[in-house]
Amino acid sequence: MFLFLLRRTLSSIVVVFCVVSLTFLLMRITKGGPFDREKEQPAEVKEQLMRQYRLDGTLWEQYTAYLGRLAQLDLGFSTKYRNWRVSELLAQKLPNSIAIGSVAFLLASTLGVLLGSVAAMRKDSAWDRAAMLVAILAISVPTFITGPFLIAVFALWLGWLPVGGWGTVQQMILPSVCLAGPYIAYVARLMRNSLLDVLRSDFLRTARAKGLGETAVVARHAAKIAILPVITFLGPLAANLLTGSMVIESVFNISGAGSLFVNSIQNRDAFLLGGAVIVLCIMLIVFNLIVDVLYTLLDKRIQLHA
């Protein structure tokens, strides 16, 4: 296990380095600069800004200077939000997105697995057809429609929850449910199909021959095998949910990281985009590593090799 973790850590550093380098180079070689969208400025002012953000050197000089700052855990300053460090912006926005994403992930994983299991155990029944119909609807309807619908029903009509904003538990409910909806459906469909395949396996005949009921067969033997594909899906999903959604944040008027990431691309804010990419990349690596470890805990036939 130690050698496996050591090897994954070293390979992860290489992956982060490659992703950051590619992002940096793509932002630099595309036309336009971070200050081109602003109103016309005197040449000396623009030159001062370029020098301030160390964008006046050659591409190689900018690249090596950027990597040098990253090595000192300095993500640099945003070129759009003046006098703000990228780390300060992320520290301010990311917790909001992580809070919503955490609740959405919890809903997607628990409800999705539960619905998928019930649908598989009652295959071709009314429960199965109803669960899959709801899943298809949840996947088909985009969140920019689901969000206003939830606001209209639960905030404006029933008056149970606030329309939007941020700061209270009640304000987290609607955006979390809206964000989790499609993923509950994906997980439910994945769990149903996986569990149906496992239930047809020969090794479960022995369990049934011992007199175990179908619920016990699923709970003790089939579920931990059927859930492996779901866990594979949940790893990248967790990283995506925790880094924010621009649509959800816009609909519910939440100041989160999703909007910040998208705006960094539109504003050609290379340092902010680089910081966002590093955060997402590290999250993906960490959650994929957790998935690999969970594999070995759930299925003893799977071994980790250094």
Legacy VTK file of the C-alpha trace (Angstrom):
# vtk DataFile Version 3.0
C-alpha trace
ASCII
DATASET POLYDATA
POINTS 306 float
0.000 0.000 0.000
2.811 2.429 0.923
4.635 1.840 -2.375
1.388 2.240 -4.267
0.635 5.566 -2.572
4.221 6.763 -3.122
4.087 5.901 -6.806
0.692 7.549 -7.241
1.933 10.691 -5.465
4.955 10.991 -7.747
2.929 10.327 -10.895
0.320 12.841 -9.686
2.973 15.559 -9.440
3.937 14.856 -13.061
0.275 14.984 -14.128
-0.310 18.321 -12.369
2.876 19.715 -13.942
1.768 18.668 -17.444
-1.769 20.013 -17.010
-0.571 23.346 -15.618
2.033 23.697 -18.393
-0.497 22.907 -21.119
-3.032 25.362 -19.672
-0.398 28.083 -19.403
0.835 27.593 -22.965
-2.676 27.465 -24.454
-3.594 30.740 -22.748
-0.407 32.383 -23.949
-0.374 31.254 -27.591
-4.001 32.248 -28.271
-4.614 35.731 -29.624
-5.364 38.623 -27.287
-4.215 39.512 -23.795
-5.766 39.943 -20.355
-6.029 43.739 -20.768
-7.313 43.854 -24.357
-11.011 44.011 -23.383
-10.613 47.064 -21.228
-11.105 50.545 -22.654
-8.177 51.993 -24.542
-5.307 52.757 -22.216
-2.173 54.821 -22.734
0.733 52.707 -23.915
2.774 53.427 -20.794
-0.108 52.282 -18.527
-0.493 49.022 -20.428
3.271 48.516 -20.371
3.266 49.073 -16.601
0.474 46.479 -16.167
2.322 43.957 -18.300
5.483 44.527 -16.257
3.557 44.328 -12.973
2.133 40.916 -13.874
5.423 39.782 -15.439
3.859 39.382 -18.880
6.430 41.499 -20.710
9.090 38.806 -21.084
9.438 36.042 -23.620
7.170 33.017 -23.434
9.944 30.956 -21.850
10.700 33.638 -19.249
7.008 33.880 -18.318
6.727 30.095 -18.127
9.769 29.578 -15.914
8.787 32.514 -13.670
5.271 31.032 -13.281
6.611 27.598 -12.415
9.025 29.183 -9.939
6.148 30.904 -8.143
4.115 27.692 -8.119
7.050 25.862 -6.552
6.785 28.404 -3.693
2.982 27.745 -3.497
2.316 31.218 -4.920
-0.513 31.185 -7.488
0.099 34.845 -8.343
-2.293 37.783 -8.727
-5.474 37.859 -10.780
-5.274 40.177 -13.789
-9.040 40.827 -13.692
-9.579 41.318 -9.957
-6.779 43.758 -9.281
-4.835 43.469 -6.028
-6.412 40.073 -5.338
-4.268 36.998 -5.073
-5.602 33.894 -6.803
-5.335 32.001 -3.521
-7.470 34.678 -1.806
-10.154 34.469 -4.490
-10.258 30.679 -4.303
-10.346 30.740 -0.501
-13.301 33.147 -0.640
-15.384 31.401 -3.343
-14.497 27.725 -3.113
-16.048 27.010 0.341
-19.504 28.000 -0.962
-19.206 25.612 -3.900
-17.802 22.840 -1.701
-20.756 23.184 0.712
-23.344 22.868 -2.066
-21.347 20.174 -3.850
-20.964 18.100 -0.680
-24.719 18.002 -0.067
-25.354 17.291 -3.758
-22.805 14.470 -3.728
-24.365 12.945 -0.621
-27.828 13.072 -2.220
-26.614 11.709 -5.559
-24.704 8.784 -4.061
-27.217 7.663 -1.408
-30.485 8.237 -3.257
-29.029 7.026 -6.553
-27.789 3.743 -5.072
-31.054 3.242 -3.174
-33.281 3.892 -6.189
-31.119 1.762 -8.471
-31.150 -1.135 -6.010
-34.933 -1.022 -5.582
-35.413 -0.867 -9.360
-33.111 -3.858 -9.917
-34.704 -5.976 -7.182
-38.168 -5.235 -8.610
-37.220 -5.521 -12.267
-40.069 -4.868 -14.739
-42.424 -3.901 -11.894
-44.211 -0.582 -11.514
-41.461 0.515 -9.082
-38.801 -0.225 -11.687
-40.600 1.592 -14.491
-41.409 4.591 -12.255
-37.810 4.893 -11.028
-36.379 4.746 -14.542
-38.972 7.237 -15.839
-38.007 9.707 -13.115
-34.323 9.069 -13.919
-34.830 9.808 -17.619
-36.747 13.000 -16.802
-34.025 14.142 -14.389
-31.322 13.556 -16.987
-33.285 15.124 -19.843
-34.315 18.381 -18.147
-31.349 20.800 -17.845
-30.628 22.484 -14.526
-31.341 25.982 -15.885
-34.969 24.828 -16.200
-35.095 22.722 -13.017
-33.728 25.589 -10.909
-36.393 28.207 -11.781
-39.077 25.498 -11.483
-37.982 24.640 -7.939
-37.868 28.349 -7.046
-41.375 28.872 -8.424
-42.832 25.940 -6.471
-40.970 25.886 -3.150
-40.044 29.575 -2.760
-42.701 31.660 -4.519
-45.764 29.386 -4.346
-45.360 27.419 -1.107
-43.012 29.907 0.587
-41.066 27.163 2.329
-37.576 28.166 1.202
-35.783 31.381 0.187
-35.504 32.281 -3.498
-31.734 32.510 -3.482
-28.748 34.000 -1.743
-26.280 32.441 0.607
-25.568 32.172 4.337
-28.256 29.910 5.849
-29.003 26.193 5.735
-32.363 26.877 4.051
-30.576 28.674 1.207
-28.482 25.560 0.516
-31.411 23.180 -0.015
-32.744 24.179 -3.446
-29.350 24.609 -5.181
-28.097 21.318 -3.725
-31.195 19.409 -4.842
-31.079 21.033 -8.281
-27.390 20.183 -8.680
-27.851 16.606 -7.460
-30.957 15.782 -9.543
-29.328 14.587 -12.800
-26.589 12.732 -10.933
-29.110 10.861 -8.768
-30.568 9.620 -12.043
-27.162 8.646 -13.509
-26.185 6.750 -10.355
-29.593 5.019 -10.178
-29.354 3.775 -13.779
-25.758 2.664 -13.298
-26.546 0.856 -10.033
-29.623 -0.848 -11.523
-27.765 -2.195 -14.559
-24.746 -3.273 -12.516
-26.872 -5.007 -9.877
-28.910 -6.833 -12.519
-25.684 -8.223 -14.017
-24.421 -9.356 -10.605
-27.755 -10.946 -9.647
-27.427 -13.215 -12.703
-23.990 -14.408 -11.561
-23.434 -18.055 -10.659
-21.815 -17.356 -7.279
-25.111 -16.060 -5.898
-26.786 -19.428 -6.441
-24.952 -20.767 -3.400
-26.238 -17.933 -1.250
-29.789 -18.529 -2.436
-29.370 -22.282 -1.930
-28.592 -21.610 1.744
-32.063 -20.170 2.076
-31.179 -16.485 2.132
-33.914 -14.130 1.004
-33.365 -11.889 -2.016
-32.880 -8.806 0.168
-30.186 -10.564 2.216
-28.493 -11.846 -0.965
-28.310 -8.317 -2.320
-27.225 -6.698 0.957
-24.557 -9.274 1.919
-23.137 -10.384 -1.423
-24.337 -8.606 -4.569
-24.343 -4.938 -3.530
-20.637 -4.634 -2.752
-19.758 -6.050 -6.179
-22.428 -4.117 -8.082
-21.403 -0.827 -6.525
-17.863 -0.901 -8.002
-18.859 0.759 -11.327
-20.825 3.337 -9.321
-17.755 4.172 -7.247
-15.760 4.639 -10.446
-18.346 7.196 -11.532
-18.489 8.885 -8.117
-14.760 9.743 -8.049
-14.707 12.276 -10.922
-18.267 13.314 -9.999
-17.142 14.437 -6.540
-14.426 16.645 -8.048
-16.877 18.175 -10.518
-19.544 18.872 -7.889
-17.150 20.351 -5.344
-15.591 22.829 -7.792
-18.906 24.525 -8.480
-21.486 24.972 -11.202
-21.868 28.292 -13.014
-25.517 27.557 -13.893
-26.574 26.732 -10.330
-24.685 29.695 -8.890
-26.243 32.072 -11.420
-29.813 30.805 -10.916
-29.628 30.980 -7.108
-27.438 34.100 -6.900
-24.559 32.393 -5.117
-21.015 33.697 -5.207
-19.097 30.488 -5.862
-16.096 29.061 -7.651
-17.987 27.863 -10.742
-18.636 31.394 -11.991
-15.103 32.384 -11.030
-13.606 29.580 -13.147
-15.702 30.375 -16.222
-15.045 34.112 -15.919
-11.315 33.443 -15.745
-11.509 31.951 -19.242
-13.656 34.757 -20.622
-11.352 37.385 -19.105
-8.204 35.553 -20.206
-7.114 35.645 -16.560
-4.321 33.099 -16.956
-3.197 33.050 -13.321
-6.734 32.570 -11.990
-7.433 29.892 -14.589
-4.170 28.181 -13.696
-5.163 28.152 -10.021
-8.594 26.749 -10.869
-7.064 24.021 -13.021
-4.650 23.051 -10.256
-7.507 22.761 -7.738
-9.638 20.640 -10.092
-6.678 18.469 -11.097
-5.678 17.782 -7.484
-9.282 16.951 -6.563
-9.574 14.516 -9.470
-6.333 12.803 -8.470
-7.325 12.552 -4.799
-10.799 11.185 -5.493
-9.505 8.684 -8.057
-6.985 7.513 -5.468
-9.803 7.095 -2.935
-11.719 5.065 -5.548
-8.764 2.724 -6.028
-8.436 2.161 -2.280
-12.181 1.568 -1.911
-11.964 -1.069 -4.645
-9.622 -3.168 -2.547
-11.773 -2.781 0.567
-14.964 -3.872 -1.203
-13.535 -6.638 -3.368
-10.611 -8.631 -1.929
-9.835 -10.036 -5.396
-8.544 -6.597 -6.445
-4.952 -5.854 -5.445
-3.041 -2.585 -5.561
0.314 -2.876 -7.307
3.135 -0.393 -6.891
LINES 1 307
306 0 1 2 3 4 5 6 7 8 9 10 11 12 13 14 15 16 17 18 19 20 21 22 23 24 25 26 27 28 29 30 31 32 33 34 35 36 37 38 39 40 41 42 43 44 45 46 47 48 49 50 51 52 53 54 55 56 57 58 59 60 61 62 63 64 65 66 67 68 69 70 71 72 73 74 75 76 77 78 79 80 81 82 83 84 85 86 87 88 89 90 91 92 93 94 95 96 97 98 99 100 101 102 103 104 105 106 107 108 109 110 111 112 113 114 115 116 117 118 119 120 121 122 123 124 125 126 127 128 129 130 131 132 133 134 135 136 137 138 139 140 141 142 143 144 145 146 147 148 149 150 151 152 153 154 155 156 157 158 159 160 161 162 163 164 165 166 167 168 169 170 171 172 173 174 175 176 177 178 179 180 181 182 183 184 185 186 187 188 189 190 191 192 193 194 195 196 197 198 199 200 201 202 203 204 205 206 207 208 209 210 211 212 213 214 215 216 217 218 219 220 221 222 223 224 225 226 227 228 229 230 231 232 233 234 235 236 237 238 239 240 241 242 243 244 245 246 247 248 249 250 251 252 253 254 255 256 257 258 259 260 261 262 263 264 265 266 267 268 269 270 271 272 273 274 275 276 277 278 279 280 281 282 283 284 285 286 287 288 289 290 291 292 293 294 295 296 297 298 299 300 301 302 303 304 305
